[in-house]
Each structure stands twice: as C-alpha cells, then as structure tokens.
Amino acid sequence: MILAQRIMLDSEQRGKQSMPSRVQGRIQKVDRPVKTGIVLALLATAGLVGIGLAQETGSQASIVPRTKAGEPAVAQPKANIRVDVNTVLIPVTVTDPLNRFVTGLDQEVFEISEDKVKQKIISFGSEDAPLTVGIVFDTSGSMGPKLEKSRQSVAEFFKTANPEDEAFLVEFNDRPQLVTPLTHNLDEIRTRLTFTQSKGRTALLDGVLLALRTMKKAHNPRKALVVISDGGDNSSRYTESELKNFVKEADVQIYAIGIYEPYSARGRTPEELSGPGLLTDISEPTGGRHFIVENLNELPDVAAKIGIELRNQYVLGYSPMNPARDGKYRKVAVKIIQPRGLPALHAFWRTGYYAPTQ
C-alpha cells in the first residue's frame, strides 16, 4: 500500500535514532507541542463505502513532527480509488509520546475489532486523498479581539490543502449562515473572512448542524469540519442532545479549536464555562479532537497542526464479520502491536458507526 514516508521535516533535526531496519525511521524535534494528542477518524459511510489503494513494496517507519507555521508540506502521491460496498474504512493517526506523527508502519502493526470481535484487515495504505472541509467560524460579539488570529489560523490550515480539496464556510453568531458554498477556490473563503465582523450571541450548535447538512453535498470521500469558537452556546434552536445524535450518524471528522481565557480568569458566563466540554463532546466521538488555546499567538500553529494531521493518517479497511444490515451502532477499536525499537505509540480513531439498513 502507499505509505507516506515523511510529510514534514523540522529544521531543528535531532538526528536519526538507531532502530531495527524493518522499522528504522527518523525522530525529530517538535516545534511547540500542543497540549492534547493527535486524533483519528472513522470513514465508514452509511453504505459502507470502501476505498482501494494502490500497492507499493517495502516500508519504513518514520516519526514526523508538527510543522512550523507557514512551512510547506511535501506533496504526496495520489491514490487510486475504487468502490467496494462491503468495506469499512478507518483512517488512523499514530503518534509517539512527544505528539510526533509516526508513518511508514506495516499492516501487521494494527489490529481492528468491531463489537469486540477481531476483524481481518483487507486493505491498508497511507495517502493524501482529497478532502472536503467545512470551516465553522464564530463571529459572535466576544470574538472581536480574536478575529485576526482566527483568520490567520484558517489561512495556515489551507496551506496543507491539495488541488482537489474543496471547502465551504459557515459563520455563526445569533444564527448560522452558509456564506461560502462548496468551492475548490480556497481564496474565496480567505477573502470572505477578511470582511467578517463580530456581533451578537453564539449559536454554536446550529452552526455545526448547518455545516453537517452542507457536508451531504461533498464530492470527496474524506470529510472534516474545523470549528473555531471561544465559548459555549447561548442562542441555538437545537439542543446539545440533538446535535450529538446527528454527529454520531454523520460520516464527518470534527476538529474544534476552543479559544479560552485561563480557568483562573473571573467573569466567565456559564455558557463560556461549558464551552470546553461541549466542543470535546462533539469532536472526540467523530475521531477528531478539541484543541484548547489560551494564547492567541498559538492559533495559527494549532490550525496548521490539524491540517498536517489530516495528511498523516493510515487507512485501514475491513469487511465486517457481522453482515447484518440492522442499522445498529457498532463500536470499533484499533490496537497497535508495539514495534521493536520504537517508543510507545498511540493511536486515535472514531468510536464506531451505524450499520446500513438495506
């Protein structure tokens, strides 16, 4: 399968670490690691759509750090894609203890189970497949002093895009609005954000729901939302429970960047205090993650990190041993068999999916 050998290289390289030839790789310094670990995603659709990946002989593991803001990514080979209605796909991100991406691992390192029953991996690869990305951007009144860095973070995220990516922009304050429909011209979104002004309350739940509905028009099999907000919800029509149910059914990976004052700060409203928990609850079950930012200067780097992560995922495919099309929720688990010579590795993935009904 196509394995990404190295996506990004930090200029402050520590040098090679001695490892067995089968898993020999490069370990490099991380530039300002973020507090939370890297996340994974499950890409099993309601119809259990599979992707076949071209094969490549040989493999070599490498550990790749987060890039510095503004540093370009190395172009990745393009995958050959086919449809297989019996395959569940699981994109997986693997990191070492310092939150550096680990690429080049062999298929034998991974084990997958569904509802605690081990599954046979029938496809395996690592490639930079096209993405459909929805930017969900908070423009409520409290975002005023944070808008400039938030705009920069979107620009940094798009620096990792490939030409076949498409994106859209949802802004929300008192209510959500699709201000830029799906487009391959990412400059349209950057330009639109230039004129964004902050006002009103925060309809976060409605904004995410509108983005998930817009994502149904996506043309690419891999889909992700990037939510940028500074607090909880105080203006949505939909409830948190309703959104969580919708998120659980959607084939979309959600990343959230929460911009918060330190916990010691006074004067935060109950909605703002509940913001971190809310963003965690809607992102982590999808295989995405909630990044906490207390220093505005870190925003662009965090967004760049998310972009790089989406380009550093293994794609594991299996045909479920349970063939029932009963519409029930199935829990998925990924286990890494620790390779000799590498530090302890950690994997992240979506917690499950709904089986099709027909």
Backbone torsions as a table, in degrees:
resi	resn	phi	psi	omega
1	MET	NA	158.2	-179.8
2	ILE	-71.2	120.8	-179.7
3	LEU	-113.6	131.6	177.2
4	ALA	-75.7	117.6	-176.5
5	GLN	-78.1	-48.7	175.0
6	ARG	-153.0	126.3	179.2
7	ILE	-89.7	-45.8	179.3
8	MET	-139.3	148.9	176.8
9	LEU	-124.3	128.1	179.1
10	ASP	-79.0	144.0	-178.5
11	SER	-67.8	-23.7	-179.2
12	GLU	-97.0	68.0	-175.5
13	GLN	-72.8	132.6	178.0
14	ARG	-80.6	-20.7	-177.8
15	GLY	109.9	171.3	-175.0
16	LYS	-80.7	145.8	176.6
17	GLN	-105.3	135.3	-178.7
18	SER	-67.5	128.3	-179.1
19	MET	-146.6	161.4	172.8
20	PRO	-57.1	150.0	-174.8
21	SER	-60.2	-29.1	-176.9
22	ARG	-67.8	-28.4	-178.3
23	VAL	-127.2	18.3	-177.9
24	GLN	-61.2	137.1	-178.9
25	GLY	-154.6	-170.7	-176.8
26	ARG	-113.8	132.9	176.6
27	ILE	-113.6	128.6	-176.0
28	GLN	-133.0	162.5	-176.1
29	LYS	-69.9	140.1	176.3
30	VAL	-88.8	136.3	178.3
31	ASP	-91.3	107.9	177.8
32	ARG	49.4	73.1	-177.5
33	PRO	-62.4	145.3	178.6
34	VAL	-83.8	159.3	-170.0
35	LYS	-66.0	-34.0	-174.0
36	THR	-105.1	160.8	-175.0
37	GLY	-79.3	177.0	-177.8
38	ILE	-85.2	154.7	-170.5
39	VAL	-116.6	162.5	177.9
40	LEU	-122.6	177.5	-176.8
41	ALA	-144.2	152.2	173.7
42	LEU	-106.8	129.2	-175.2
43	LEU	-116.1	38.2	177.4
44	ALA	-89.0	121.6	-178.6
45	THR	-86.6	170.4	-179.8
46	ALA	-60.5	-26.0	177.7
47	GLY	-96.7	9.1	-177.5
48	LEU	53.4	60.2	-179.5
49	VAL	-82.2	134.1	-179.0
50	GLY	-111.7	159.8	178.0
51	ILE	-124.3	124.5	175.5
52	GLY	-90.2	134.3	-175.9
53	LEU	-115.2	142.7	178.5
54	ALA	-64.8	149.5	-177.3
55	GLN	-92.5	154.4	174.9
56	GLU	-143.2	134.5	-177.5
57	THR	-80.7	148.6	176.9
58	GLY	80.3	154.4	175.7
59	SER	-156.0	154.3	179.7
60	GLN	-150.6	125.0	-177.6
61	ALA	-78.6	143.5	174.7
62	SER	-143.7	152.7	-179.6
63	ILE	-112.8	121.9	-170.1
64	VAL	-119.1	128.7	-178.5
65	PRO	-82.7	168.8	171.6
66	ARG	-63.5	145.7	179.1
67	THR	-80.8	160.5	169.9
68	LYS	-76.6	152.6	179.4
69	ALA	-57.0	132.1	176.9
70	GLY	88.4	-8.2	-178.6
71	GLU	-81.5	128.5	-175.1
72	PRO	-72.5	153.1	178.1
73	ALA	-90.8	151.8	176.4
74	VAL	-75.9	133.8	-178.8
75	ALA	-64.1	141.0	-178.7
76	GLN	-107.4	153.7	178.4
77	PRO	-66.5	152.0	-177.3
78	LYS	-86.8	137.5	-176.4
79	ALA	-87.5	148.2	168.8
80	ASN	-87.6	131.8	-172.8
81	ILE	-119.7	135.7	173.5
82	ARG	-134.8	168.1	-178.9
83	VAL	-106.6	133.6	176.5
84	ASP	-138.9	109.0	-171.3
85	VAL	-71.3	-4.6	-178.4
86	ASN	-107.3	13.2	-174.3
87	THR	-114.0	131.7	171.2
88	VAL	-99.6	130.9	-179.6
89	LEU	-105.9	135.5	179.9
90	ILE	-127.7	100.0	170.3
91	PRO	-69.5	134.7	-176.2
92	VAL	-131.5	132.7	172.7
93	THR	-105.1	135.6	-178.8
94	VAL	-119.8	133.8	178.8
95	THR	-130.9	162.2	174.6
96	ASP	-97.3	-178.0	-177.4
97	PRO	-60.7	-18.0	-179.9
98	LEU	-100.8	18.0	178.4
99	ASN	65.1	25.7	175.3
100	ARG	-90.9	140.7	-180.0
101	PHE	-67.8	141.5	177.3
102	VAL	-116.4	117.2	-179.0
103	THR	-119.8	169.7	176.4
104	GLY	82.0	11.8	178.7
105	LEU	-74.1	152.1	177.8
106	ASP	-82.3	159.8	178.2
107	GLN	-58.1	-35.1	-176.1
108	GLU	-64.1	-14.8	179.8
109	VAL	-74.5	-20.0	-173.1
110	PHE	-105.8	143.0	169.8
111	GLU	-129.6	141.4	-179.6
112	ILE	-125.4	139.0	173.2
113	SER	-132.2	149.0	176.5
114	GLU	-125.3	122.3	-174.6
115	ASP	50.5	42.7	176.4
116	LYS	70.1	10.6	176.8
117	VAL	-106.2	122.7	-177.8
118	LYS	-63.9	137.9	-178.5
119	GLN	-113.0	153.9	177.9
120	LYS	-90.7	124.0	177.5
121	ILE	-74.5	121.9	-177.6
122	ILE	-110.3	-11.7	173.6
123	SER	-144.6	147.1	-174.1
124	PHE	-154.0	134.1	177.9
125	GLY	-172.8	178.1	177.3
126	SER	-149.6	112.1	-173.9
127	GLU	-149.8	159.8	179.3
128	ASP	-93.8	76.9	-179.7
129	ALA	-77.7	154.4	180.0
130	PRO	-58.8	146.9	-178.5
131	LEU	-118.0	149.5	162.6
132	THR	-109.7	122.1	-174.0
133	VAL	-121.4	132.7	172.3
134	GLY	-109.1	123.3	175.0
135	ILE	-91.8	122.3	179.9
136	VAL	-111.6	106.1	-163.0
137	PHE	-115.2	121.7	179.9
138	ASP	-77.0	121.6	176.2
139	THR	-119.5	25.3	179.3
140	SER	-68.8	169.2	-173.5
141	GLY	-57.7	-35.5	-176.9
142	SER	-72.3	-10.4	-178.3
143	MET	-84.1	-4.0	-175.1
144	GLY	-43.9	-60.6	-177.2
145	PRO	-74.2	-4.4	-176.9
146	LYS	-106.0	-3.6	-173.5
147	LEU	-64.6	-43.1	-174.2
148	GLU	-61.9	-48.7	178.8
149	LYS	-66.5	-32.2	177.9
150	SER	-66.4	-40.1	175.6
151	ARG	-62.1	-44.1	179.1
152	GLN	-60.9	-36.2	-179.2
153	SER	-64.7	-37.6	177.2
154	VAL	-65.0	-42.1	178.4
155	ALA	-61.7	-40.7	178.3
156	GLU	-66.0	-39.7	178.7
157	PHE	-60.4	-42.3	-177.3
158	PHE	-71.1	-15.1	178.9
159	LYS	-65.6	-18.7	178.8
160	THR	-93.8	0.6	-175.4
161	ALA	-69.6	155.3	171.4
162	ASN	-109.5	165.9	-171.4
163	PRO	-60.9	-21.9	-177.6
164	GLU	-92.1	-1.7	176.9
165	ASP	-67.1	151.9	171.9
166	GLU	-132.2	156.7	-175.7
167	ALA	-151.3	164.0	173.4
168	PHE	-144.8	165.5	-177.0
169	LEU	-127.2	124.1	171.1
170	VAL	-112.5	124.5	173.1
171	GLU	-107.3	147.9	179.2
172	PHE	-143.5	138.7	165.6
173	ASN	-136.7	-102.6	175.2
174	ASP	-63.6	-31.2	177.9
175	ARG	-149.3	159.7	180.0
176	PRO	-86.3	156.6	178.2
177	GLN	-148.5	132.7	173.5
178	LEU	-82.1	99.0	-173.6
179	VAL	-91.2	-24.5	174.5
180	THR	-134.4	108.1	178.8
181	PRO	-66.1	175.9	-179.2
182	LEU	-51.3	130.7	-179.0
183	THR	-152.4	151.5	171.8
184	HIS	-89.9	-11.0	179.7
185	ASN	-90.8	92.5	-175.5
186	LEU	-68.6	-18.9	176.4
187	ASP	-64.2	-26.1	177.2
188	GLU	-60.3	-40.9	-179.7
189	ILE	-71.1	-43.0	178.6
190	ARG	-61.0	-40.9	179.7
191	THR	-66.5	-42.3	-179.6
192	ARG	-61.8	-38.9	-179.2
193	LEU	-68.4	-22.9	178.6
194	THR	-60.1	-32.3	-176.0
195	PHE	-98.9	7.0	-178.6
196	THR	-69.3	136.3	175.7
197	GLN	-124.4	151.2	-177.6
198	SER	-96.4	136.7	175.9
199	LYS	-170.8	159.2	171.5
200	GLY	80.6	-166.5	-176.5
201	ARG	-94.0	-164.8	-171.1
202	THR	-126.2	102.8	176.1
203	ALA	-98.2	64.1	-175.5
204	LEU	-62.8	-48.0	-177.6
205	LEU	-60.4	-44.6	179.4
206	ASP	-64.6	-35.4	179.4
207	GLY	-64.6	-45.0	179.0
208	VAL	-65.7	-40.2	-179.6
209	LEU	-64.1	-42.1	177.4
210	LEU	-61.5	-40.0	179.0
211	ALA	-65.0	-40.7	179.0
212	LEU	-64.8	-37.5	177.4
213	ARG	-68.3	-40.0	177.3
214	THR	-63.1	-33.7	-178.2
215	MET	-63.9	-17.8	178.5
216	LYS	-65.1	-16.7	178.6
217	LYS	-93.5	5.4	-176.5
218	ALA	-63.0	146.5	178.8
219	HIS	-100.2	-15.3	-179.0
220	ASN	-100.3	146.6	-178.7
221	PRO	-70.5	-26.8	179.3
222	ARG	-95.6	129.0	-173.4
223	LYS	-134.9	139.1	-179.6
224	ALA	-148.8	146.7	171.2
225	LEU	-110.9	143.1	171.5
226	VAL	-120.1	111.1	-177.1
227	VAL	-100.1	126.5	178.9
228	ILE	-120.1	114.1	-175.0
229	SER	-152.9	162.8	-178.3
230	ASP	-117.9	12.1	179.8
231	GLY	-177.2	-174.8	-178.5
232	GLY	-79.6	-174.0	-175.2
233	ASP	-94.7	139.3	174.3
234	ASN	-143.1	18.5	-176.2
235	SER	-149.7	9.4	-175.3
236	SER	-83.6	151.3	173.0
237	ARG	-81.5	-34.0	-178.2
238	TYR	-87.1	152.9	-179.0
239	THR	-91.8	164.5	177.8
240	GLU	-61.6	-39.6	179.6
241	SER	-62.8	-42.1	179.2
242	GLU	-63.9	-42.1	179.8
243	LEU	-66.1	-42.1	-179.4
244	LYS	-59.9	-38.9	178.1
245	ASN	-65.4	-39.9	179.8
246	PHE	-66.6	-41.9	179.7
247	VAL	-62.8	-39.0	-177.3
248	LYS	-63.6	-32.5	-178.5
249	GLU	-87.0	-21.0	-173.9
250	ALA	-77.8	148.2	176.6
251	ASP	-95.9	59.2	-174.3
252	VAL	-138.3	133.4	175.8
253	GLN	-89.9	129.9	-175.9
254	ILE	-115.4	125.6	171.5
255	TYR	-110.9	137.0	179.4
256	ALA	-123.9	132.8	173.5
257	ILE	-110.2	109.1	-179.5
258	GLY	-98.2	121.5	-178.3
259	ILE	-100.6	108.1	-172.2
260	TYR	-126.6	153.7	166.8
261	GLU	-75.4	157.2	177.5
262	PRO	-56.2	149.8	-178.7
263	TYR	-59.5	-23.5	179.8
264	SER	-76.9	-12.7	-177.8
265	ALA	-68.2	145.3	179.4
266	ARG	-98.7	164.5	174.0
267	GLY	88.8	7.5	179.2
268	ARG	-79.4	137.1	179.5
269	THR	-74.6	162.9	176.1
270	PRO	-56.7	-36.5	179.2
271	GLU	-64.9	-41.2	179.1
272	GLU	-66.6	-38.2	178.6
273	LEU	-65.1	-30.8	-179.6
274	SER	-85.6	-8.2	-176.8
275	GLY	-55.5	-49.8	-179.2
276	PRO	-58.6	-43.1	179.2
277	GLY	-64.8	-39.9	-179.7
278	LEU	-63.5	-48.5	-178.6
279	LEU	-66.4	-33.3	176.1
280	THR	-65.4	-43.3	-176.3
281	ASP	-66.8	-29.0	-178.7
282	ILE	-94.1	-11.6	-177.9
283	SER	-101.9	-49.4	-172.1
284	GLU	-62.9	-38.2	178.0
285	PRO	-62.8	-18.6	-179.4
286	THR	-87.5	-5.3	-173.1
287	GLY	92.1	0.4	173.9
288	GLY	-91.7	-163.8	-177.2
289	ARG	-156.3	159.5	178.5
290	HIS	-103.5	118.8	176.7
291	PHE	-98.6	126.5	179.7
292	ILE	-95.0	125.1	-179.2
293	VAL	-122.6	120.3	176.3
294	GLU	-109.1	-14.9	177.8
295	ASN	-113.6	115.4	-176.3
296	LEU	-57.1	-30.6	-178.6
297	ASN	-65.9	-17.0	179.7
298	GLU	-83.3	-13.5	-174.1
299	LEU	-54.7	-52.6	-178.7
300	PRO	-59.3	-39.7	179.9
301	ASP	-65.1	-39.1	179.2
302	VAL	-64.3	-43.6	178.9
303	ALA	-63.3	-40.8	177.4
304	ALA	-62.2	-38.5	179.4
305	LYS	-61.7	-41.6	178.2
306	ILE	-62.8	-43.6	178.7
307	GLY	-60.4	-44.2	178.9
308	ILE	-64.5	-40.3	-178.6
309	GLU	-60.1	-40.7	-179.7
310	LEU	-65.5	-16.6	177.7
311	ARG	-99.3	3.5	-176.9
312	ASN	-124.7	48.3	-177.5
313	GLN	-118.3	137.1	169.2
314	TYR	-77.2	151.0	175.8
315	VAL	-120.1	110.1	-179.5
316	LEU	-104.7	131.6	180.0
317	GLY	-120.5	142.7	176.3
318	TYR	-146.8	154.7	175.2
319	SER	-98.9	114.6	-173.4
320	PRO	-55.9	134.0	176.4
321	MET	-69.8	-22.5	174.2
322	ASN	-93.4	104.6	-174.7
323	PRO	-84.6	-1.8	-174.6
324	ALA	-62.4	131.9	174.7
325	ARG	-100.1	72.6	-171.8
326	ASP	-105.8	0.1	179.2
327	GLY	71.5	10.7	-177.5
328	LYS	-84.7	155.7	178.8
329	TYR	-78.6	132.2	-178.7
330	ARG	-119.4	128.3	-178.9
331	LYS	-84.8	136.5	-178.7
332	VAL	-118.3	138.3	177.0
333	ALA	-131.9	140.6	176.9
334	VAL	-118.4	133.0	179.3
335	LYS	-122.4	139.0	176.0
336	ILE	-103.8	126.6	172.9
337	ILE	-85.3	111.2	-170.3
338	GLN	-57.6	118.1	177.3
339	PRO	-72.0	146.4	176.9
340	ARG	-67.9	139.3	174.7
341	GLY	89.1	-7.0	177.2
342	LEU	-107.2	150.8	174.8
343	PRO	-66.5	170.4	-179.0
344	ALA	-56.8	129.6	-177.8
345	LEU	-105.7	150.7	-179.3
346	HIS	-131.1	135.5	-179.7
347	ALA	-116.7	151.8	178.9
348	PHE	-131.9	141.4	-179.3
349	TRP	-155.7	168.0	176.5
350	ARG	-69.9	148.5	-171.9
351	THR	-79.4	-13.2	179.4
352	GLY	167.2	-173.2	-179.0
353	TYR	-156.1	163.8	175.0
354	TYR	-92.6	131.0	175.9
355	ALA	-68.0	153.2	177.5
356	PRO	-68.6	163.9	-180.0
357	THR	-105.8	-9.3	178.4
358	GLN	-154.5	NA	NA
